[in-house]
Amino acid sequence: MSFNTFGHVFRVTTWGESHGPALGATVDGCPPGVPIDAETIQQWLDKRKPGQNKFTTQRREPDAVKILSGTFEGKTTGTPIQLMIENTDQRSKDYGDIAEKFRPGHADITYWQKYGIRDPRGGGRSSARETAARVAAGGIARAALEQIAPELIVKGYMVQMGPRAIDRAKFDWDQIDQNPFWTPDAAASEDWAAYLDSLRKSGESVGAIIEVTAQNVPVGIGAPIYAKLDTDLAAAMMSINAVKGVEIGEGMSAAMLTGTENADEIAFGPDGPIYSSNHAGGILGGISTGQDVVVRFAVKPTSSILTPRKTITKAGDAAEIITKGRHDPCVGIRAVPVGEAMMACVLLDHILLDRAQTGEAVLGKIG
């Protein structure tokens, strides 16, 4: 299986399977001299790890990260950083009944058709467990961003669970870390808790929409056409397991606006250009404007459910399948820190690219 790497200058390769002995990431291109240790990365992994409450999978993994290379005396050396997370709570027997069957909505059937071999234990590389490695790599990216762009803040949150969306009028940044759904709407959190609990008890699952905002992004990162900032952000978010849609700024809703409504008017303020709105999501022509970069992605319902579904076997025979084991009733909850990690990796990558081309200088002066 090829294509396990993303990024241009800051490059991340993930490895490992859901039920293997370990998984992890190799991070190449991180600038030298960045203060980093396992504890710094661990704080982000703790946001994503399973078994934290009844609304996530009850698989108990500490997700303890080990740094095997690329640092010396608490700082990066500029050489490849190897990160490893051991799997400690696999229950491969839970998947014995599905070894010959394909789970509807899962990658089982396409993996088998493409490679002629698959790991049925949790889905192998197609498992959302792979995203732990991305979050670890994102911890490296965040540490580097603190040195290069210290004012930059990346924050993710859930804005919709199934058909139930937040009330934007009640948006409160301080609420995000105060509830199990990472949502800025306290009332929505209470509603979702009852809704998801009923789905969980019935063996069902539901999808979600996650929004990730990056504040204080430097002006001018990204490039036209094939290295657009929004192109790479969209690819990064779409690569997350179970993601089926991505939008930047106004996104799909922009199609319903007139040109007058959609164009963010510009004025000149004391510190440079200011915009009347942010329909563009902080990116114009693939290049950052200095406004908040806003990305949303839709996560489909967890495919592994206790509700019986019709399928076929490897032999082509009709069958019925129930997926046992421990699964998230809404995988979107733990996708929040994953989206944050991918945003951090892409932004760092593009800042380093901009350094190489322009030296981070603002060449087009205004005023």
C-alpha positions in Angstrom: 0.0 0.0 0.0 1.6 3.3 -1.1 0.8 6.9 -0.3 1.1 7.0 3.4 2.9 10.4 3.4 1.5 14.0 3.2 3.1 17.4 3.2 5.7 19.2 1.1 8.5 20.5 3.4 7.0 19.3 6.7 6.3 15.7 5.7 4.4 13.1 7.8 4.4 9.4 7.1 2.1 7.3 9.3 2.4 3.6 9.8 0.9 0.7 11.8 -2.5 -1.0 12.1 -5.4 -0.9 14.5 -4.6 -4.3 16.0 -0.9 -4.5 15.4 1.7 -4.1 18.2 2.1 -0.3 17.6 1.4 2.5 15.2 3.1 5.9 14.8 4.5 8.6 12.5 7.8 9.6 11.0 8.0 13.4 10.8 10.6 14.9 8.4 11.3 18.5 7.7 10.7 19.9 11.2 13.0 22.9 11.8 15.8 22.3 14.3 15.8 23.8 17.8 12.1 23.4 18.5 11.5 22.5 22.2 9.6 19.2 22.3 9.1 16.2 24.6 6.6 13.4 25.0 4.5 15.4 27.5 4.1 18.2 25.0 2.7 15.8 22.4 0.7 13.8 24.9 -1.6 16.7 25.8 -3.1 16.5 22.3 -3.3 12.7 22.2 -5.2 12.8 25.5 -7.9 14.8 23.7 -8.3 12.0 21.2 -7.7 8.8 23.1 -10.6 6.3 23.4 -12.6 5.4 26.5 -12.8 8.8 28.1 -16.6 8.8 28.5 -19.7 6.7 27.5 -20.0 8.6 24.2 -16.8 7.1 22.7 -15.5 3.6 22.1 -14.7 1.8 25.3 -11.4 0.4 24.0 -8.9 1.4 26.7 -5.8 2.8 25.1 -3.4 5.1 27.0 -2.1 6.3 23.7 1.3 7.0 25.3 3.7 8.4 22.7 7.4 7.7 22.6 9.9 9.8 20.7 12.5 7.4 19.3 14.6 9.8 17.2 15.1 13.4 16.0 15.6 15.2 19.3 18.5 15.9 21.6 18.4 17.5 25.0 14.7 18.4 24.6 14.9 20.0 21.2 14.5 18.9 17.6 17.7 18.3 15.6 16.2 18.8 12.1 16.5 15.0 11.4 13.5 12.7 11.1 11.4 12.4 14.2 10.1 8.9 14.9 6.9 8.7 17.1 5.5 5.4 18.4 2.2 4.6 20.2 1.8 1.0 21.4 -1.5 -0.8 21.1 -2.4 -2.4 24.5 -6.1 -3.2 24.4 -6.8 -5.1 21.2 -9.6 -7.7 21.1 -9.0 -9.3 17.7 -11.5 -12.1 18.6 -14.3 -9.5 18.3 -13.7 -9.6 14.5 -13.6 -13.4 14.0 -17.2 -13.5 12.7 -16.5 -10.9 9.9 -13.3 -12.3 8.4 -15.2 -13.7 5.4 -17.9 -11.0 5.2 -17.7 -7.3 4.1 -19.1 -4.7 6.4 -21.4 -2.2 4.5 -20.1 1.3 4.6 -16.6 0.1 5.4 -13.4 -0.2 3.3 -13.4 -4.0 3.6 -14.7 -4.7 0.1 -12.5 -2.2 -1.7 -9.4 -3.2 0.2 -10.0 -6.9 -0.8 -10.8 -6.0 -4.4 -7.7 -3.9 -4.8 -5.1 -5.8 -2.7 -6.4 -9.3 -2.5 -5.6 -9.3 1.2 -7.1 -7.4 4.2 -6.8 -7.2 8.0 -10.3 -7.7 9.3 -9.2 -6.9 12.9 -10.6 -3.4 13.2 -9.9 -2.5 9.6 -6.1 -2.4 9.7 -5.0 0.9 8.0 -8.6 1.9 7.3 -9.3 2.1 11.1 -9.7 5.5 12.7 -7.1 4.3 15.1 -4.5 5.5 12.5 -5.5 9.1 13.3 -3.6 8.8 16.7 -0.4 9.0 14.6 -1.7 12.2 12.9 -2.4 13.8 16.3 1.1 13.0 17.5 2.6 14.6 14.4 0.3 17.5 14.9 1.8 18.0 18.3 5.2 18.4 16.6 3.7 20.9 14.2 2.1 22.9 17.0 5.4 23.1 18.9 7.1 24.4 15.7 4.3 26.9 15.1 4.8 28.3 18.6 8.3 29.2 17.6 7.6 30.5 14.1 4.2 32.0 14.5 3.5 32.3 18.2 0.2 34.2 17.9 -1.3 31.5 15.7 -4.1 29.5 17.4 -5.8 26.4 16.0 -9.1 25.4 17.5 -11.6 22.7 16.5 -15.2 22.1 17.6 -18.3 20.2 16.6 -21.1 22.3 15.1 -23.6 19.6 14.2 -24.5 16.0 15.2 -26.7 14.3 12.8 -29.5 16.8 12.0 -28.9 18.8 15.2 -26.8 21.9 14.7 -25.5 24.5 17.2 -27.1 27.9 17.6 -24.4 30.3 16.3 -25.9 33.0 18.5 -24.8 31.0 21.5 -21.2 30.4 20.3 -18.9 30.5 23.3 -15.2 29.7 22.8 -14.8 28.9 26.6 -17.4 26.2 26.3 -15.5 24.1 23.9 -13.3 22.4 26.5 -16.1 22.1 29.0 -18.1 19.3 27.4 -17.5 15.8 25.9 -18.5 17.0 22.4 -16.0 19.9 22.0 -18.9 22.2 21.1 -19.2 26.0 21.7 -22.9 25.7 22.4 -23.7 24.5 26.0 -27.4 23.9 25.2 -26.5 21.8 22.2 -24.2 19.7 24.3 -27.0 18.8 26.6 -29.3 18.0 23.7 -26.7 15.8 22.0 -25.9 13.9 25.2 -29.5 12.6 25.4 -29.7 12.0 21.6 -26.5 10.1 21.3 -27.2 8.1 24.4 -30.4 6.8 22.9 -28.6 5.9 19.6 -25.8 4.2 21.5 -28.2 2.0 23.5 -30.0 1.0 20.3 -26.8 -0.1 18.6 -26.9 2.8 16.1 -24.4 5.5 15.1 -24.6 9.1 13.7 -22.5 11.5 11.7 -21.2 15.0 12.6 -19.8 18.2 11.2 -16.6 19.6 12.6 -15.3 23.1 12.2 -11.6 24.0 12.6 -10.6 27.7 12.9 -7.0 29.0 12.7 -6.6 32.6 14.1 -3.7 35.0 13.4 -2.6 33.1 10.3 0.2 35.1 8.5 -0.8 36.9 5.3 0.5 35.4 2.1 1.0 31.7 2.8 -0.2 29.4 0.0 0.2 29.7 -3.7 -2.0 29.9 -6.8 -3.2 26.8 -8.7 -1.5 23.6 -7.5 -0.2 24.6 -4.1 -3.3 26.5 -2.8 -3.6 26.6 0.9 -7.3 25.6 0.6 -6.3 22.7 -1.8 -4.0 21.2 0.8 -6.4 21.8 3.7 -9.2 20.2 1.8 -7.0 17.2 0.9 -5.8 16.9 4.5 -9.3 16.9 6.0 -10.7 14.6 3.3 -7.9 12.1 4.1 -9.2 11.7 7.7 -11.1 8.4 8.1 -14.9 8.6 7.6 -14.8 12.2 6.2 -17.1 12.6 3.2 -17.1 16.3 2.6 -15.0 19.5 3.2 -15.7 23.1 2.7 -13.7 26.4 3.2 -15.4 29.5 4.6 -18.9 29.8 3.2 -18.4 26.6 1.3 -21.4 25.1 -0.4 -23.6 27.9 0.9 -21.7 30.3 -1.4 -23.6 28.9 -4.3 -26.8 30.4 -2.8 -25.3 34.0 -2.5 -25.1 36.8 -5.0 -21.8 38.3 -5.9 -22.6 41.3 -3.8 -23.4 39.2 -0.8 -20.4 36.9 -1.1 -17.6 39.4 -1.8 -15.8 40.4 1.4 -15.5 44.2 1.2 -12.1 45.7 2.0 -11.1 48.8 3.9 -7.7 50.1 5.1 -7.3 50.1 8.8 -4.5 51.2 11.2 -2.7 47.9 10.8 -3.5 47.2 7.2 -6.4 45.8 5.2 -9.6 44.9 7.1 -12.5 42.9 5.7 -16.2 43.4 6.4 -16.9 39.7 6.5 -15.2 36.3 5.9 -17.1 34.3 3.4 -13.8 33.3 1.8 -12.7 31.6 5.0 -9.4 33.5 5.1 -8.2 32.4 1.7 -8.3 34.2 -1.6 -6.7 32.7 -4.8 -5.2 30.0 -2.6 -3.3 32.5 -0.5 -4.1 33.5 3.1 -5.6 36.9 3.7 -4.7 37.2 7.4 -8.3 36.6 8.5 -9.3 33.4 10.3 -8.9 30.3 8.2 -12.1 28.4 8.6 -12.6 24.7 7.5 -15.5 22.4 8.0 -15.7 18.7 7.3 -18.5 16.1 7.5 -17.9 12.8 9.2 -20.2 9.9 8.2 -21.8 7.6 10.8 -19.6 4.9 12.2 -20.0 1.9 9.8 -19.4 -0.7 12.6 -22.8 -1.0 14.2 -24.9 -3.7 16.1 -27.9 -3.2 13.8 -28.0 -6.2 11.3 -27.1 -5.3 7.7 -27.2 -7.3 4.5 -23.9 -8.0 2.8 -22.0 -10.7 0.9 -19.1 -13.0 1.7 -15.8 -13.4 -0.2 -17.5 -16.2 -2.1 -20.3 -13.9 -3.2 -22.9 -15.5 -1.0 -25.6 -13.4 0.6 -25.2 -12.9 4.3 -26.2 -10.8 7.3 -23.7 -9.0 9.5 -23.5 -7.5 12.9 -20.3 -5.8 13.9 -19.3 -6.7 17.5 -16.6 -4.9 19.4 -16.1 -1.4 20.8 -16.9 1.4 18.5 -17.7 5.1 18.6 -21.5 5.9 18.3 -20.3 9.2 16.8 -16.8 9.1 15.5 -17.0 12.8 14.9 -16.3 13.5 18.6 -12.8 12.2 18.4 -12.3 13.7 14.9 -12.1 17.2 16.5 -8.4 16.9 17.7 -7.6 15.1 14.4 -8.9 18.0 12.4 -6.8 20.4 14.6 -3.7 18.3 14.0 -4.2 18.3 10.2 -4.7 22.1 10.2 -1.5 22.6 12.2 0.5 20.3 9.9 -0.7 22.1 6.7 -0.2 25.6 8.1 3.3 24.8 9.2 4.1 23.2 5.9 2.9 26.3 4.0 4.7 28.7 6.3 8.0 26.8 5.6 7.2 26.8 1.9 6.7 30.6 2.0 10.0 31.0 3.9 11.7 29.2 1.0 10.2 31.3 -1.7 9.8 34.8 -0.2 11.7 34.7 3.0 8.4 35.5 4.7 8.6 39.1 3.5 5.4 41.0 2.6 6.4 42.1 -0.8 3.3 43.9 -1.9 3.1 47.0 0.3 -0.3 48.7 0.9 -0.6 52.2 2.2 
